[in-house]
Amino acid sequence: MQTAKDIFSYRPYWASKFDPAPFLPMNRNEMDLLGWDSCDVILVTGDAYVDHPSFGMAVIGRVLESQGFRVGIISQPDWHTTDGFKELGRPNLYFGITSGNMDSMVNRYTADRRLRHNDSYTPNDEGGKRPDRAVTVYAQKCREAFSNATIVIGGIEASLRRIAHYDYWSDKVRRSVLLDSKADLLLYGNAERAIVDVTHRFARGETPKDMRDVRGIAFATNTMLNGWTELDLHDIDNHEISLVSPKKTDSRTVIRLPSYEQVSADPETYAHASRLLHIESNPGNARPLIQKHGNRNVWVTEPPIPLTTKEMDGVFALPYARAPHPVYGKAKIPAWEMIRFSVNIMRGCFGGCSFCSITEHEGRIIQSRSEESILKEIEDIRDKVPGFTGVISDVGGPTANMYRMACKDKKIEAICRKPSCVFPDICKNLNTDHKPLIELYKKARKIDGVKKILVASGLRYDLAVKSPEYIKELASHHVGGYLKIAPEHTEDAPLAKMMKPGIGAYDRFKSMFETASRSAGKKQYLIPYFIAAHPGTSDHDMMNLAIWLKENGFRADQVQTFLPSPMALSSAMYYSERNPLKPVKRDGGEVVLTAKGLKQRRLHKAFLRYHDAENWPVLREALKKMGRSDLIGSGKRHLIPAWQPRGTGSKSGEGRRFGQKKGYQTFVTTHAGKGRRRPLNDEKN
């Protein structure tokens, strides 16, 4: 794989003479206290400003500050006027705009397109503090405030909407957010490497047109760039992209995707375009993409080169205050409360789950911090974060146990174009050694003042079973009674569309975990998470999952219904009803059964909550239509009873909540994959 310039090796900008800010300024008074007459870069975010490395704008702001730039923050401005966007004046270089740590539509609406009334990234969990499609709205307001300002957009909303994409909330394909926002540049992924490069180039007087060689960006152009050869793959019948890495002679080749007009009019073509995008995702061999929107082209450069361990350490060592900005006073910010005592040890995920946006945003190559850097952060939490009681709530990342894992051969890694390293089976070239992580855990739990190191991030159990020693360490020292795990389903058909392992891998892990827990003298439980209504899931699949839940003594309180997020492969399946994991052909390829109607989606969700009396009427009706009336009755073999408690099952969905039967484990799963756990309830009905 290519190497890249170290992000901390640039000559600092002249403003490096100023000391680091305690917090990046949010108003003119704070700028005055720092001795600034202006900001070089102003970051606009839909989140509350928490100066912590788990919050994207804090990371970007501190990275740019380390380069010598004066960076201001405009947090959750009122978008109905331009006043808030003028708070810090005109930036000398550009406005950097993001919706925040979440896509604004995912943040604001449920999987049933219902309005949420809370927002974990806002003080006191208050909803409605950011607009729908925040990147576009903020960009428009910045332009209204300063007509000729340069606009750079980034973050997860811009990253996942960089080309024409299916938008679940409007139920149509939308244009690239680059064009809708009229931004000058779009940066995708975590973007430290790109943001450092373009900011120094802006400071040297270059324009966006001079920066088209930067990896990890998107820009609009009316013409083809000189020196590039176009490979036109817009026709789904005549072309199929190879899973074999392109030859070196193709290094100046750009892939022509089907146009916005084509993918918005033809779902099969959309699935084909999605397949092309995901195949061209390895930084070692991916080629630029170009997609026409009317008379303009959106050009997406190659993915950025991942950060080295040294660079990752540098990013996390920056002078974060590790707290919300003082302007929020005593207000609670739930997202901050959840991560304030946690440590992120790596980035990226090579799992490639088709419903997940991590891979599309952070990439498949794991970027790990050094052991020294992680242990130092734990000590900083101990010494600097108020309220620390000795418990580190999580040592993890997108996946808890991919730390330092990579392809055994860098040459193979550079040419591989497969969407997953672990599906349908774990690749023989993947190093699955858990020893570095085990050693990290052991050293972390020996730090003075640390009572407990927990692992709360999602665990990849098909990797964990490769290391009995890891499971022993985990069960003995790092589980607080419950460990969340995500089999997502029990049936092979939906699991294949999710690119998840079969339920047998879960069973093996469960057996090993329970054995290790008993050996440690602990009573601990797995909390499994499941998805309802994922593409490829039939009513019978959900029924079988419900039967499995009952047989294994699980009762889900809140459950996750599939939400088609922008750019995910599962979203392409949902929209097109075709499988982009395989070649897509006109009136051919694999058709994907998809639950789209609200009635069927709610039925699938009801199967996950088979124990809730409110769902029994709809489940009885469905089971009878499916020819499974044998599952209705009062015996142990029955899924739901034939009787209905008074005051339940109304059309409004309101009714009395019943206690749980003895021996059943109740668990809570939220839409974002984070969970609260509830212990066994011995109350009888």
C-alpha positions as MATLAB code, in Angstrom:
seq = 'MQTAKDIFSYRPYWASKFDPAPFLPMNRNEMDLLGWDSCDVILVTGDAYVDHPSFGMAVIGRVLESQGFRVGIISQPDWHTTDGFKELGRPNLYFGITSGNMDSMVNRYTADRRLRHNDSYTPNDEGGKRPDRAVTVYAQKCREAFSNATIVIGGIEASLRRIAHYDYWSDKVRRSVLLDSKADLLLYGNAERAIVDVTHRFARGETPKDMRDVRGIAFATNTMLNGWTELDLHDIDNHEISLVSPKKTDSRTVIRLPSYEQVSADPETYAHASRLLHIESNPGNARPLIQKHGNRNVWVTEPPIPLTTKEMDGVFALPYARAPHPVYGKAKIPAWEMIRFSVNIMRGCFGGCSFCSITEHEGRIIQSRSEESILKEIEDIRDKVPGFTGVISDVGGPTANMYRMACKDKKIEAICRKPSCVFPDICKNLNTDHKPLIELYKKARKIDGVKKILVASGLRYDLAVKSPEYIKELASHHVGGYLKIAPEHTEDAPLAKMMKPGIGAYDRFKSMFETASRSAGKKQYLIPYFIAAHPGTSDHDMMNLAIWLKENGFRADQVQTFLPSPMALSSAMYYSERNPLKPVKRDGGEVVLTAKGLKQRRLHKAFLRYHDAENWPVLREALKKMGRSDLIGSGKRHLIPAWQPRGTGSKSGEGRRFGQKKGYQTFVTTHAGKGRRRPLNDEKN';
ca = [
       0.000    0.000    0.000;
       1.121    3.548   -0.680;
       2.583    5.632    2.093;
       1.537    9.185    2.892;
       3.091   12.231    4.503;
       2.868   12.176    8.298;
       0.097   14.571    9.313;
       2.317   16.002   12.059;
       5.279   16.668    9.755;
       3.905   19.814    8.066;
       5.565   23.141    8.744;
       3.279   24.867   11.283;
       1.238   27.850   10.167;
       2.341   31.217   11.541;
      -0.436   31.301   14.165;
       1.296   28.452   16.006;
       2.793   31.222   18.147;
      -0.490   31.188   20.103;
      -0.831   28.693   22.928;
      -3.393   25.869   22.610;
      -6.865   27.006   23.626;
      -8.376   25.550   26.833;
     -11.484   25.091   24.668;
     -11.780   26.087   21.025;
     -13.609   29.448   21.119;
     -17.350   29.594   20.558;
     -17.767   33.391   20.759;
     -15.907   36.667   20.284;
     -15.110   37.094   23.969;
     -13.233   33.798   24.006;
     -11.340   34.838   20.861;
     -10.320   38.085   22.573;
      -9.034   36.201   25.612;
      -6.868   34.123   23.292;
      -5.561   37.228   21.552;
      -7.123   36.356   18.209;
      -8.498   38.941   15.807;
     -10.001   36.250   13.540;
     -10.325   32.504   12.959;
      -8.542   30.722   10.153;
     -11.085   27.898   10.145;
     -14.578   27.876   11.650;
     -16.168   24.506   12.268;
     -19.967   24.297   12.282;
     -21.468   21.227   13.942;
     -24.907   19.881   14.781;
     -23.617   18.453   18.084;
     -22.907   20.148   21.368;
     -19.194   20.921   21.546;
     -17.518   18.338   23.753;
     -13.738   18.619   23.653;
     -13.024   14.905   23.627;
     -11.501   12.541   21.008;
     -14.815   10.683   20.630;
     -16.397   13.797   19.096;
     -15.449   14.439   15.470;
     -15.353   18.214   15.524;
     -13.113   18.232   18.597;
     -10.673   15.926   16.821;
     -10.629   17.966   13.609;
     -10.351   21.210   15.571;
      -7.467   20.019   17.726;
      -5.642   18.489   14.746;
      -5.839   21.799   12.876;
      -4.801   23.669   16.020;
      -1.717   21.433   16.203;
      -0.852   22.638   12.677;
      -0.857   26.238   13.867;
      -4.325   27.278   12.690;
      -6.797   29.272   14.772;
      -9.976   27.204   14.918;
     -13.380   28.308   16.193;
     -16.516   26.241   16.823;
     -20.124   27.139   16.041;
     -22.233   24.516   17.788;
     -25.914   23.879   17.022;
     -26.623   27.342   15.560;
     -30.190   28.511   15.024;
     -30.621   27.849   11.312;
     -33.675   30.086   10.964;
     -31.412   33.165   10.817;
     -27.801   33.858    9.916;
     -26.955   35.460   13.272;
     -25.362   32.382   14.790;
     -23.254   31.804   11.698;
     -21.777   35.302   12.061;
     -20.783   34.796   15.710;
     -17.070   34.362   14.993;
     -16.883   36.513   11.869;
     -15.617   35.423    8.467;
     -12.992   32.644    8.527;
      -9.715   33.475    6.801;
      -9.669   30.103    5.019;
     -13.002   28.246    5.125;
     -16.058   27.012    7.011;
     -15.867   23.304    7.872;
     -19.385   21.877    8.173;
     -20.731   18.645    9.644;
     -24.059   17.414   10.966;
     -22.199   15.956   13.959;
     -21.395   12.409   15.033;
     -24.597   11.126   13.407;
     -26.426   11.652   10.150;
     -29.062   14.262   10.981;
     -31.908   12.150    9.584;
     -30.857    9.031   11.508;
     -30.552   11.224   14.580;
     -34.007   12.772   14.176;
     -36.272    9.947   12.935;
     -36.980    6.344   13.904;
     -36.984    3.337   11.583;
     -40.758    3.918   11.257;
     -40.035    7.525   10.170;
     -41.430    8.845   13.426;
     -39.982   11.974   14.989;
     -37.651   11.492   17.928;
     -38.042   13.930   20.783;
     -34.585   13.461   22.222;
     -31.010   13.936   21.009;
     -28.106   12.400   22.930;
     -25.679   14.933   21.479;
     -27.614   17.924   22.807;
     -27.624   19.385   26.337;
     -30.340   17.781   28.480;
     -31.136   15.343   25.657;
     -33.311   17.951   23.942;
     -34.513   17.202   20.424;
     -34.926   19.630   17.545;
     -31.659   21.518   17.959;
     -30.382   20.637   14.487;
     -32.170   20.817   11.144;
     -32.992   17.908    8.869;
     -30.187   17.469    6.315;
     -28.025   19.640    8.522;
     -24.970   19.721    6.234;
     -26.950   21.286    3.402;
     -28.796   23.740    5.651;
     -25.655   24.872    7.476;
     -23.770   25.331    4.204;
     -26.575   27.466    2.784;
     -26.642   29.632    5.920;
     -22.879   30.143    5.868;
     -23.184   31.325    2.279;
     -26.013   33.664    3.217;
     -23.908   35.106    6.018;
     -20.746   35.424    3.876;
     -21.523   35.145    0.183;
     -18.036   34.310   -1.071;
     -16.906   32.101    1.819;
     -15.249   28.783    1.020;
     -17.282   25.792    2.222;
     -15.778   22.383    3.075;
     -18.201   19.680    4.229;
     -17.379   16.438    6.038;
     -18.373   14.106    8.835;
     -20.572   11.052    8.566;
     -23.529   12.755    6.848;
     -21.393   14.135    4.034;
     -19.259   10.988    3.888;
     -22.207    8.631    3.376;
     -23.943   10.926    0.904;
     -20.955   11.657   -1.328;
     -22.598   10.187   -4.427;
     -26.240    9.749   -5.461;
     -27.809    7.753   -2.637;
     -31.102    6.243   -1.571;
     -32.710    8.368    1.133;
     -35.123    6.365    3.268;
     -36.951    9.384    4.700;
     -37.962   10.818    1.327;
     -38.092    7.307   -0.217;
     -36.131    8.374   -3.271;
     -32.609    8.676   -4.598;
     -31.079   12.045   -3.794;
     -28.184   13.834   -5.428;
     -24.723   13.977   -3.918;
     -24.782   16.271   -0.889;
     -21.817   18.059   -2.465;
     -24.169   19.525   -5.076;
     -27.144   20.073   -2.782;
     -24.992   22.001   -0.316;
     -23.066   23.822   -3.090;
     -19.887   23.157   -1.147;
     -16.453   23.642   -2.652;
     -15.055   20.356   -1.332;
     -16.367   17.262    0.418;
     -14.067   15.245    2.674;
     -15.085   11.672    3.453;
     -13.994    9.276    6.169;
     -12.322   10.387    9.394;
     -10.446   12.866    7.178;
      -7.521   14.024    9.347;
      -5.087   13.393    6.493;
      -7.161   15.278    3.936;
      -8.106   18.167    6.243;
      -4.474   18.850    7.159;
      -3.385   18.808    3.520;
      -6.154   21.022    2.136;
      -5.912   23.512    4.999;
      -2.198   24.082    4.454;
      -2.859   24.437    0.747;
      -5.629   26.969    1.350;
      -3.156   28.857    3.558;
      -0.686   28.933    0.660;
      -3.317   30.537   -1.533;
      -4.420   27.495   -3.494;
      -8.053   27.092   -4.572;
     -10.231   23.961   -4.507;
      -9.400   23.387   -8.185;
      -5.739   23.019   -7.197;
      -6.515   20.225   -4.730;
      -7.971   17.571   -6.987;
      -5.043   15.255   -6.322;
      -5.921   14.921   -2.617;
      -7.198   11.492   -1.598;
     -10.442   11.178    0.350;
     -12.270   14.134   -1.194;
     -15.065   14.796   -3.673;
     -15.469   17.802   -5.938;
     -17.686   18.904   -8.807;
     -16.389   19.387  -12.330;
     -17.921   20.085  -15.717;
     -15.239   18.265  -17.711;
     -12.943   15.251  -17.499;
      -9.572   15.928  -15.926;
      -6.534   15.844  -18.179;
      -4.456   12.686  -18.158;
      -7.219   10.372  -16.973;
      -8.729    7.421  -18.823;
     -12.406    6.736  -18.205;
     -13.669    3.193  -17.684;
     -17.406    3.413  -18.261;
     -19.253    0.870  -16.118;
     -22.671    2.530  -16.169;
     -24.261   -0.283  -18.227;
     -25.272   -3.108  -15.912;
     -25.654   -5.635  -18.748;
     -22.270   -5.337  -20.408;
     -19.799   -4.727  -17.611;
     -18.856   -6.339  -14.334;
     -16.017   -5.031  -12.241;
     -13.343   -7.515  -11.281;
     -12.663   -8.676   -7.752;
      -9.042   -8.985   -8.869;
      -6.961   -5.869   -8.301;
      -6.431   -3.707  -11.403;
      -3.027   -3.713  -13.039;
      -0.553   -0.903  -12.541;
      -1.366    0.356  -16.034;
      -4.828    1.276  -14.700;
      -3.470    3.717  -12.111;
      -4.789    6.745  -14.031;
      -8.204    5.229  -14.644;
     -11.425    6.689  -13.274;
     -14.561    4.532  -12.968;
     -17.690    5.994  -14.539;
     -20.666    5.144  -12.351;
     -24.243    5.206  -13.619;
     -25.533    8.767  -13.473;
     -27.818   10.243  -10.850;
     -30.614   10.246  -13.433;
     -30.061    6.548  -14.165;
     -29.898    5.334  -10.557;
     -32.888    7.443   -9.524;
     -35.001    5.994  -12.341;
     -33.869    2.366  -12.213;
     -33.402    0.455   -8.937;
     -31.378   -2.312  -10.618;
     -28.884    0.243  -11.877;
     -28.725    1.696   -8.377;
     -27.746   -1.741   -7.002;
     -25.046   -2.001   -9.681;
     -23.646    1.433   -8.744;
     -23.619    0.454   -5.064;
     -21.659   -2.676   -5.896;
     -19.078   -0.662   -7.839;
     -18.640    1.829   -4.999;
     -18.007   -0.864   -2.403;
     -15.577   -2.829   -4.549;
     -13.538    0.342   -5.122;
     -12.903    0.912   -1.417;
      -9.463   -0.517   -0.648;
      -6.927    2.330   -0.396;
      -4.328   -0.018   -1.876;
      -6.042   -0.423   -5.238;
      -9.227    1.661   -5.430;
      -9.651    3.994   -8.373;
     -11.443    7.346   -8.443;
     -15.165    7.380   -9.205;
     -17.079    9.841  -11.337;
     -20.853   10.221  -11.510;
     -22.834   12.587  -13.676;
     -25.573   14.749  -12.184;
     -27.211   16.667  -15.016;
     -24.415   18.574  -16.759;
     -21.998   18.268  -13.815;
     -19.792   15.449  -12.604;
     -19.103   14.511   -9.002;
     -15.545   13.204   -8.834;
     -14.615   11.086   -5.787;
     -10.884   10.545   -5.337;
      -9.314    7.361   -3.993;
      -9.859    6.498   -0.295;
      -7.361    8.091    2.105;
      -4.295    6.202    3.290;
      -5.063    4.989    6.844;
      -3.291    6.662    9.744;
      -0.219    4.954   11.152;
      -0.025    3.989   14.820;
       2.266    6.971   15.393;
      -0.290    9.311   13.810;
      -3.164    7.761   15.759;
      -1.209    8.282   18.968;
      -0.600   11.890   17.985;
      -4.296   12.534   17.368;
      -5.307   11.132   20.747;
      -2.494   12.952   22.581;
      -3.712   16.423   21.609;
      -4.711   18.767   24.483;
      -8.407   17.901   24.739;
     -10.188   19.333   27.758;
     -12.053   15.991   27.948;
     -15.247   17.807   28.908;
     -18.174   19.746   27.425;
     -17.597   23.445   26.789;
     -18.328   25.510   29.938;
     -21.140   27.339   28.129;
     -23.403   24.330   28.853;
     -23.060   24.719   32.612;
     -24.529   21.790   34.520;
     -26.607   20.503   31.601;
     -26.257   16.779   30.927;
     -25.149   15.666   27.465;
     -26.040   11.946   27.291;
     -23.495   11.028   24.595;
     -20.746   12.547   26.731;
     -21.989   10.880   29.903;
     -21.851    7.532   28.110;
     -18.230    7.800   26.898;
     -16.559   10.042   29.478;
     -14.765    7.085   31.115;
     -14.212    5.041   27.941;
     -11.157    4.670   25.702;
     -11.149    4.191   21.925;
      -8.241    1.912   20.994;
      -8.703    1.558   17.223;
     -10.655    2.529   14.100;
     -12.089    0.735   11.118;
     -13.784   -2.641   10.686;
     -13.082   -5.450    8.229;
     -16.356   -7.217    9.071;
     -18.169   -5.555    6.196;
     -21.657   -6.060    7.643;
     -23.927   -4.871    4.862;
     -26.227   -2.824    7.130;
     -23.398   -0.982    8.888;
     -21.889    2.392    7.955;
     -18.582    1.973    9.802;
     -16.793    0.409    6.858;
     -18.057    3.000    4.378;
     -16.871    5.798    6.677;
     -13.782    4.524    8.504;
     -12.621    1.838    6.077;
     -11.781   -1.852    6.398;
      -8.166   -1.464    7.499;
      -7.730   -1.413   11.266;
      -5.887    1.646   12.569;
      -4.641    0.885   16.081;
      -3.129    3.039   18.778;
      -0.024    1.947   20.635;
      -0.280    0.270   24.008;
       1.551    3.215   25.595;
      -0.902    5.747   24.190;
      -3.921    3.818   25.478;
      -2.509    3.293   28.959;
      -1.607    6.986   29.147;
      -5.216    7.943   28.329;
      -6.511    5.681   31.082;
      -4.178    7.450   33.515;
      -5.419   10.823   32.240;
      -9.024    9.774   32.885;
      -8.050    8.713   36.378;
      -6.271   11.988   37.091;
      -8.273   14.587   35.176;
     -11.903   13.568   34.682;
     -14.208   14.532   37.573;
     -16.370   11.752   38.961;
     -14.054    8.885   38.070;
     -14.739    5.989   40.438;
     -12.086    3.587   39.195;
     -14.134    1.952   36.423;
     -13.199    2.362   32.755;
     -16.565    1.823   31.065;
     -15.167    0.568   27.760;
     -11.868   -0.237   26.097;
     -12.841   -0.797   22.495;
     -13.869    0.794   19.240;
     -16.162   -0.002   16.304;
     -15.461   -3.637   17.214;
     -14.042   -4.611   20.580;
     -11.617   -7.294   19.444;
     -10.031   -6.261   16.131;
      -7.136   -4.450   17.801;
      -3.953   -4.755   15.703;
      -5.519   -7.334   13.412;
      -4.542   -7.122    9.750;
      -3.763   -9.113    6.651;
      -0.699  -11.314    7.145;
       0.763  -10.118    3.841;
       0.791   -6.415    2.890;
       1.035   -7.337   -0.795;
      -2.140   -9.401   -0.565;
      -3.854   -6.648    1.401;
      -2.988   -4.118   -1.305;
      -4.652   -6.130   -4.076;
      -7.664   -7.551   -2.203;
     -11.072   -6.204   -3.222;
     -13.351   -8.423   -1.151;
     -15.966   -6.634    0.964;
     -15.221   -8.627    4.126;
     -12.305  -10.456    5.714;
     -14.599  -12.691    7.780;
     -17.499  -13.570    5.465;
     -18.497  -16.149    4.388;
     -15.553  -17.480    6.408;
     -12.544  -15.942    8.100;
      -9.902  -15.344    5.458;
      -6.845  -17.558    5.781;
      -4.678  -14.481    5.255;
      -6.164  -12.632    8.238;
      -4.126  -12.456   11.425;
      -6.616  -13.159   14.216;
      -4.081  -13.058   17.054;
      -5.682  -11.671   20.243;
      -2.427  -11.617   22.244;
      -1.774   -7.853   21.847;
      -5.288   -7.143   23.126;
      -4.956   -9.593   26.012;
      -1.690   -7.968   27.066;
      -3.297   -4.535   26.833;
      -6.179   -5.645   29.065;
      -3.769   -7.106   31.634;
      -1.657   -3.961   31.820;
      -4.692   -1.678   31.920;
      -6.264   -3.445   34.880;
      -3.013   -3.151   36.847;
      -2.931    0.649   36.678;
      -3.088    2.209   40.132;
      -6.505    3.630   40.874;
      -8.278    1.475   38.295;
     -10.689   -1.017   39.818;
     -12.268   -2.406   36.672;
     -11.709   -2.333   32.917;
     -14.939   -3.148   31.094;
     -15.491   -4.101   27.466;
     -18.772   -2.638   26.233;
     -18.113   -2.308   22.486;
     -19.670   -4.901   20.208;
     -17.669   -8.132   20.161;
     -16.931  -10.074   16.988;
     -17.557  -13.534   18.414;
     -16.459  -15.478   15.310;
     -12.998  -13.993   15.887;
     -13.117  -14.462   19.649;
     -13.632  -18.229   19.401;
     -10.224  -18.406   17.732;
      -8.688  -17.412   21.067;
      -9.859  -19.309   24.180;
      -7.284  -17.284   26.152;
      -9.022  -14.062   25.106;
     -12.437  -15.356   26.167;
     -10.956  -16.435   29.503;
      -9.439  -12.968   30.094;
     -12.680  -11.296   29.005;
     -14.977  -13.393   31.188;
     -12.664  -13.302   34.194;
     -12.014   -9.569   34.344;
     -13.869   -7.386   31.831;
     -17.600   -8.133   31.946;
     -19.922   -6.368   34.341;
     -22.438   -9.206   34.516;
     -23.689   -8.744   30.954;
     -21.889   -8.764   27.611;
     -23.607   -7.461   24.511;
     -23.194   -9.415   21.342;
     -24.855   -9.134   17.947;
     -25.825  -12.333   16.123;
     -28.516  -10.158   14.421;
     -30.519  -13.217   13.357;
     -30.688  -16.995   13.570;
     -31.671  -17.867    9.993;
     -29.179  -18.338    7.161;
     -31.066  -16.353    4.500;
     -31.035  -12.967    6.275;
     -27.592  -13.618    7.765;
     -26.166  -14.107    4.273;
     -27.556  -10.702    3.204;
     -26.107   -9.125    6.349;
     -22.721  -10.804    5.760;
     -22.864  -12.186    9.286;
     -21.765  -15.649   10.493;
     -24.286  -18.398   11.116;
     -25.819  -18.841   14.550;
     -23.469  -21.761   15.146;
     -20.622  -19.303   15.763;
     -22.740  -17.639   18.455;
     -23.461  -21.006   20.046;
     -19.735  -21.834   20.166;
     -18.896  -18.499   21.735;
     -21.744  -18.811   24.236;
     -20.485  -22.199   25.361;
     -16.902  -20.961   25.739;
     -17.992  -17.767   27.514;
     -20.196  -19.606   29.997;
     -17.433  -22.115   30.717;
     -14.928  -19.318   31.300;
     -17.395  -17.448   33.516;
     -18.019  -20.523   35.661;
     -14.280  -21.104   35.988;
     -13.929  -17.516   37.200;
     -16.728  -18.092   39.728;
     -19.000  -15.554   38.040;
     -22.622  -15.610   36.922;
     -22.630  -13.660   33.645;
     -24.985  -13.404   30.704;
     -24.839  -12.637   27.017;
     -27.186   -9.966   25.708;
     -27.903  -10.770   22.041;
     -29.033   -8.071   19.616;
     -31.264   -8.762   16.630;
     -32.565   -6.861   13.626;
     -36.145   -7.054   12.389;
     -37.152   -6.578    8.730;
     -33.662   -6.660    7.215;
     -33.709   -7.294    3.432;
     -33.763  -11.008    2.757;
     -35.888  -11.747    5.834;
     -39.206  -13.543    5.416;
     -42.079  -13.749    7.883;
     -41.077  -17.363    8.516;
     -37.501  -16.274    9.292;
     -38.810  -13.899   11.945;
     -41.109  -16.579   13.329;
     -38.157  -18.968   13.656;
     -36.141  -16.255   15.399;
     -39.000  -15.712   17.858;
     -39.133  -19.448   18.565;
     -35.362  -19.414   19.176;
     -35.707  -16.474   21.560;
     -38.369  -18.254   23.578;
     -36.466  -21.538   23.652;
     -33.387  -19.696   24.928;
     -35.269  -17.636   27.491;
     -34.831  -14.182   25.962;
     -37.421  -11.405   26.033;
     -36.426   -8.234   24.201;
     -37.867   -5.030   25.626;
     -36.883   -2.579   22.886;
     -35.774   -3.911   19.531;
     -34.076   -2.674   16.390;
     -35.949   -2.502   13.101;
     -33.738   -2.217   10.035;
     -33.141    1.396    9.068;
     -31.716    1.900    5.539;
     -28.853    4.342    6.141;
     -27.297    6.159    3.181;
     -24.820    4.185    1.073;
     -25.038    0.872    2.981;
     -25.280   -2.271    0.866;
     -28.400   -3.304    2.778;
     -30.006   -0.005    1.776;
     -29.299   -0.838   -1.854;
     -31.012   -4.195   -1.289;
     -33.979   -2.471    0.340;
     -34.435    0.027   -2.469;
     -33.631   -2.175   -5.462;
     -34.725   -5.605   -4.200;
     -31.534   -6.931   -5.800;
     -28.377   -8.294   -4.186;
     -25.346   -6.033   -4.833;
     -23.097   -8.583   -3.122;
     -23.302  -10.406   -6.464;
     -23.216   -9.156  -10.079;
     -26.430   -7.309  -10.960;
     -27.904   -7.862  -14.415;
     -30.957   -6.492  -16.142;
     -33.903   -8.670  -15.123;
     -31.386  -11.030  -13.588;
     -29.203  -11.500  -10.582;
     -30.517  -12.402   -7.173;
     -33.864  -10.950   -6.108;
     -33.992   -9.960   -2.433;
     -37.240  -10.363   -0.538;
     -37.781   -7.075    1.303;
     -40.232   -6.014    4.018;
     -41.123   -2.458    2.995;
     -44.690   -1.907    4.072;
     -45.253   -0.573    7.561;
     -47.592   -3.461    8.394;
     -45.033   -6.136    7.541;
     -42.160   -4.259    9.212;
     -44.215   -4.003   12.390;
     -45.044   -7.695   12.169;
     -41.333   -8.529   12.029;
     -40.753   -6.303   15.041;
     -43.679   -7.962   16.828;
     -42.028  -11.378   16.412;
     -39.002  -10.058   18.324;
     -41.397   -8.966   21.081;
     -43.477  -12.131   21.029;
     -43.923  -11.907   24.820;
     -45.690   -8.514   24.726;
     -49.463   -8.943   24.947;
     -49.919   -5.894   22.733;
     -48.466   -7.906   19.833;
     -50.461  -11.075   20.322;
     -53.431  -10.205   18.084;
     -51.247   -9.404   15.062;
     -49.085  -12.450   15.708;
     -52.118  -14.741   15.974;
     -53.407  -13.453   12.663;
     -50.007  -13.906   11.009;
     -49.400  -17.381   12.411;
     -52.785  -18.558   11.170;
     -52.053  -17.228    7.673;
     -48.655  -18.943    7.774;
     -50.269  -22.258    8.691;
     -48.669  -22.262   12.140;
     -51.682  -22.215   14.420;
     -49.851  -24.943   16.347;
     -47.763  -22.162   17.917;
     -50.839  -20.606   19.546;
     -51.727  -21.931   22.978;
     -50.736  -22.043   26.636;
     -48.152  -24.805   26.579;
     -44.358  -24.516   26.670;
     -44.171  -25.362   22.968;
     -46.467  -22.475   22.061;
     -45.140  -19.040   21.088;
     -48.168  -16.988   22.147;
     -51.380  -17.771   24.044;
     -54.839  -18.012   22.533;
     -56.285  -15.675   25.206;
     -55.900  -11.921   25.446;
     -55.503  -10.003   28.734;
     -58.109   -7.317   29.309;
     -56.996   -3.847   28.213;
     -54.272   -5.044   25.823;
     -53.996   -5.480   22.094;
     -55.813   -2.261   21.248;
     -55.173   -0.588   17.904;
     -53.561    2.314   19.691;
     -50.925   -0.051   21.002;
     -51.549    1.101   24.555;
     -52.019   -1.358   27.360;
     -50.717   -2.615   30.634;
     -47.082   -3.806   30.669;
     -46.845   -7.281   32.190;
     -44.095   -8.619   34.388;
     -41.704  -11.268   33.117;
     -42.008  -14.931   33.889;
     -39.435  -16.463   36.142;
     -36.311  -17.631   34.342;
     -36.608  -15.245   31.435;
     -33.871  -12.734   30.751;
     -35.064   -9.289   29.748;
     -32.746   -7.060   27.782;
     -33.075   -3.661   26.169;
     -31.743   -2.800   22.730;
     -31.807    0.747   21.384;
     -31.784    1.965   17.768;
     -28.133    2.971   17.937;
     -26.919   -0.418   19.087;
     -26.227    0.733   22.636;
     -28.014   -1.086   25.409;
     -29.257   -0.861   28.945;
     -29.415   -4.144   30.800;
     -32.116   -5.246   33.156;
     -31.534   -8.205   35.519;
     -33.709  -11.270   35.684;
     -37.198  -10.480   36.898;
     -38.620  -13.150   39.179;
     -42.097  -11.616   39.305;
     -44.761  -14.042   38.111;
     -47.721  -13.086   35.957;
];
